[in-house]
Amino acid sequence: MPMPAPILFRLSPLALLGVTLPVAAADPSPGQDLKATIVLNGFPCDQVVNSKRNADSDYTAACKDGNRYRVFVDSTGRVIVKKL
């Protein structure tokens, strides 16, 4: 009776190399990014319900609580949040 192959030889070659299928990363939505930016800058926002891209790195966001903000990057590269 033949001896069973050691476990190492029974694994697939792909498993040995650690190759896996690509898994789509759950990137945050623009609304989640805007909400985080607003909150981290000290303004209240429970959920972004509407956002509009005004220009490159310039957005208008409306929160569920009724607050509206302009979120943009100024000429020095700093993120600015202004309540509208």
Long-range contacts (C-beta under 8 A, 24 or more apart in sequence): 30-59, 31-61, 34-59, 34-61, 34-69, 34-71, 35-61, 35-63, 37-71, 37-79, 37-81, 38-63, 38-69, 38-71, 38-81, 41-79, 41-81, 43-67, 43-69, 43-81, 43-83, 45-69, 60-84
